[in-house]
Amino acid sequence: MVVKIEERGKVLVGDVKIQGSRYFSDSEIIAMFASRPYTRSGAYGSGSFFQQNFLNLDVEFLAYFYKDQGFANVKVGQPITEMSPDQKFVYITFFVEEGLQYNIGKLSASGDVSEEYYTEAALLEKMQLKDGSLFRYSKFSKDVETLVDTYGDIGYAYVDVNPKVSFNDEAKTVDINYEITKGEKVFFGEMVITGNTKTRDNVIRREFEVFDGGLY
């Protein structure tokens, strides 16, 4: 069997459009895409050539970009690609339903929250999101991570943080309650050092900040 392949030339990104973007201009968003229109860049670059993996990245980025600007319920459809008659360019159209832009209404923490662990005020002080601020998905994710690390620092290695999110479309606000289940404390078992043929265990262990039986 003989397979004949006619490669022809590489296909360039001819133009990119975003349907439904009212809050941001197309050029503002496209400047951050992996797929860069050749007609706009004026020079060849990796983004000037049409690549399916770049297109997939741009879809993910578009959704993330809007969520990080407060559009928590944005919807991004599958893009449409159209080849030029001479098969030298691909024209790409993305579809967006922006939805509403939300600010933070009220932040709260519940569950295993007390003077014994951390008070609600102490936990909220650690948050990047604040009452009245723009709801940014990146800060929301970071705040969940911060809570996990905070409880991990006092030995609760398997703490569960379950954010309960409530949207108020009329006020364009979102309330977030971080429901915390601390789980059980975790301790170190026996720590074994291997491969130390020149240095004694006790010399190495002097440099440790953790020890056998210590709180994780």
C-alpha positions as CSV (number, residue, x, y, z in Angstrom):
1,M,0.0,0.0,0.0
2,V,1.3,3.5,-0.9
3,V,0.0,6.6,0.9
4,K,0.5,9.8,-1.0
5,I,0.7,13.0,1.0
6,E,0.5,16.5,-0.4
7,E,1.5,18.8,2.5
8,R,1.2,22.1,0.7
9,G,2.1,25.2,2.9
10,K,1.3,25.8,6.5
11,V,-2.1,27.5,7.2
12,L,-2.0,31.0,8.8
13,V,-4.5,32.5,11.2
14,G,-6.2,35.0,9.0
15,D,-8.4,36.8,11.5
16,V,-10.1,36.2,14.9
17,K,-13.5,37.5,16.0
18,I,-15.3,37.2,19.2
19,Q,-19.1,37.3,19.0
20,G,-20.9,38.5,22.2
21,S,-18.1,40.4,23.8
22,R,-19.5,43.7,24.9
23,Y,-17.5,44.5,28.0
24,F,-14.1,44.0,26.4
25,S,-13.0,44.8,22.9
26,D,-11.9,42.0,20.6
27,S,-8.4,43.4,20.2
28,E,-8.0,43.5,24.0
29,I,-8.7,39.8,24.4
30,I,-7.0,38.6,21.2
31,A,-3.8,40.2,22.3
32,M,-3.6,37.6,25.0
33,F,-4.5,34.6,22.8
34,A,-2.1,31.9,21.8
35,S,-3.6,32.1,18.2
36,R,-2.4,35.5,16.8
37,P,-3.9,36.7,13.5
38,Y,-1.2,37.1,10.9
39,T,-3.1,40.1,9.4
40,R,-2.8,41.9,12.7
41,S,0.6,40.9,13.9
42,G,2.2,41.8,10.5
43,A,5.0,39.2,11.1
44,Y,5.3,35.4,11.4
45,G,5.3,33.9,14.8
46,S,4.3,30.5,16.4
47,G,0.8,32.0,17.0
48,S,0.4,33.1,13.4
49,F,0.1,29.5,12.3
50,F,-3.1,27.7,12.9
51,Q,-2.8,25.0,15.5
52,Q,-5.7,23.1,17.1
53,N,-4.0,22.9,20.5
54,F,-3.6,26.7,20.5
55,L,-7.3,27.0,19.7
56,N,-8.2,24.7,22.6
57,L,-6.0,26.8,24.9
58,D,-7.7,30.0,23.7
59,V,-11.2,28.6,24.6
60,E,-10.0,27.7,28.1
61,F,-8.3,31.1,28.5
62,L,-11.4,33.0,27.3
63,A,-13.6,31.4,30.0
64,Y,-10.9,31.9,32.7
65,F,-10.3,35.6,31.6
66,Y,-14.0,36.4,32.0
67,K,-14.4,34.6,35.3
68,D,-11.4,36.5,36.7
69,Q,-13.1,39.7,35.7
70,G,-16.2,38.9,37.8
71,F,-18.3,37.2,35.1
72,A,-18.8,34.0,37.1
73,N,-21.4,32.5,34.9
74,V,-19.8,33.2,31.5
75,K,-20.5,30.7,28.7
76,V,-17.9,30.1,26.0
77,G,-19.1,28.1,22.9
78,Q,-17.0,26.0,20.6
79,P,-15.3,28.3,18.0
80,I,-16.1,28.1,14.3
81,T,-13.2,27.9,11.8
82,E,-13.5,28.7,8.2
83,M,-10.8,28.1,5.5
84,S,-10.1,30.7,2.9
85,P,-10.6,29.7,-0.8
86,D,-6.9,29.5,-1.4
87,Q,-6.4,27.4,1.8
88,K,-3.8,29.8,3.1
89,F,-5.8,31.2,6.0
90,V,-8.2,30.1,8.7
91,Y,-10.7,32.6,10.1
92,I,-11.8,31.9,13.7
93,T,-14.9,33.0,15.4
94,F,-15.4,32.6,19.2
95,F,-18.8,32.8,20.9
96,V,-19.3,34.3,24.4
97,E,-22.3,34.9,26.6
98,E,-20.9,37.2,29.2
99,G,-23.7,37.2,31.8
100,L,-23.5,39.5,34.8
101,Q,-20.4,40.9,36.4
102,Y,-20.5,40.2,40.1
103,N,-19.0,41.9,43.2
104,I,-18.5,40.2,46.6
105,G,-21.6,40.6,48.8
106,K,-20.7,38.9,52.0
107,L,-17.9,36.5,53.0
108,S,-18.3,34.1,55.9
109,A,-16.7,30.9,57.3
110,S,-18.6,28.1,59.1
111,G,-18.0,24.6,60.4
112,D,-14.8,24.0,62.4
113,V,-14.3,27.7,63.2
114,S,-13.7,28.7,66.8
115,E,-11.2,30.2,69.2
116,E,-9.7,26.7,69.5
117,Y,-8.7,26.7,65.8
118,Y,-9.2,30.0,64.0
119,T,-12.0,32.6,64.5
120,E,-14.0,33.7,61.5
121,A,-12.5,37.2,61.6
122,A,-8.9,35.7,61.6
123,L,-9.7,33.5,58.6
124,L,-11.4,36.3,56.6
125,E,-8.4,38.5,57.3
126,K,-6.2,36.1,55.3
127,M,-8.5,36.2,52.3
128,Q,-7.6,38.1,49.1
129,L,-11.3,38.6,48.3
130,K,-13.0,41.2,50.5
131,D,-16.6,42.3,50.9
132,G,-17.5,44.7,48.0
133,S,-14.5,43.7,45.9
134,L,-14.8,42.3,42.3
135,F,-15.3,38.6,42.3
136,R,-12.1,37.3,40.8
137,Y,-11.8,33.5,40.2
138,S,-8.1,33.5,40.7
139,K,-8.4,35.1,44.1
140,F,-11.3,32.8,45.0
141,S,-9.2,29.7,44.2
142,K,-6.3,31.2,46.1
143,D,-8.4,31.8,49.2
144,V,-9.6,28.1,49.2
145,E,-5.9,27.1,49.0
146,T,-5.0,29.5,51.8
147,L,-7.6,28.0,54.1
148,V,-6.3,24.5,53.4
149,D,-2.8,25.6,54.2
150,T,-3.8,27.5,57.3
151,Y,-5.4,24.4,58.9
152,G,-2.6,22.2,57.6
153,D,-0.2,24.4,59.6
154,I,-1.8,23.2,62.8
155,G,-1.8,19.5,61.9
156,Y,-5.1,19.1,60.0
157,A,-3.6,17.6,56.8
158,Y,-6.9,16.5,55.4
159,V,-9.1,19.5,56.0
160,D,-12.0,19.9,53.6
161,V,-13.0,23.4,52.5
162,N,-16.4,23.5,50.7
163,P,-17.3,26.9,49.4
164,K,-21.1,27.6,49.3
165,V,-21.7,30.3,46.6
166,S,-25.0,32.2,46.4
167,F,-25.6,34.7,43.5
168,N,-27.9,37.7,43.7
169,D,-28.6,38.7,40.1
170,E,-30.6,41.8,41.1
171,A,-27.8,43.3,43.2
172,K,-25.1,41.7,41.0
173,T,-23.4,40.3,44.1
174,V,-22.2,36.9,45.2
175,D,-22.1,35.6,48.8
176,I,-19.5,33.0,49.7
177,N,-19.6,30.8,52.8
178,Y,-16.5,28.6,53.3
179,E,-17.7,25.5,55.1
180,I,-14.7,24.0,56.9
181,T,-14.4,20.4,58.1
182,K,-11.0,20.0,59.8
183,G,-10.8,16.2,60.0
184,E,-8.3,14.6,62.3
185,K,-4.8,15.8,63.2
186,V,-2.0,14.0,61.5
187,F,1.4,13.1,63.2
188,F,4.7,12.0,61.7
189,G,5.6,8.4,62.2
190,E,9.2,7.1,62.2
191,M,11.5,9.0,59.8
192,V,14.3,7.0,58.3
193,I,17.4,8.4,56.7
194,T,19.2,6.3,54.2
195,G,22.3,6.7,52.1
196,N,24.2,8.8,54.7
197,T,27.5,6.9,54.8
198,K,29.6,9.9,56.0
199,T,27.2,11.8,58.2
200,R,25.6,10.5,61.4
201,D,21.8,10.5,61.7
202,N,21.8,12.8,64.7
203,V,23.8,15.4,62.8
204,I,21.3,15.4,60.0
205,R,18.3,15.4,62.3
206,R,19.6,18.5,64.1
207,E,18.8,20.4,60.9
208,F,15.2,19.1,60.8
209,E,12.2,21.2,61.8
210,V,10.1,18.1,62.2
211,F,10.7,15.0,64.2
212,D,9.3,11.5,64.9
213,G,5.8,11.7,66.4
214,G,5.6,15.4,65.8
215,L,2.6,17.2,64.6
216,Y,2.4,17.3,60.8
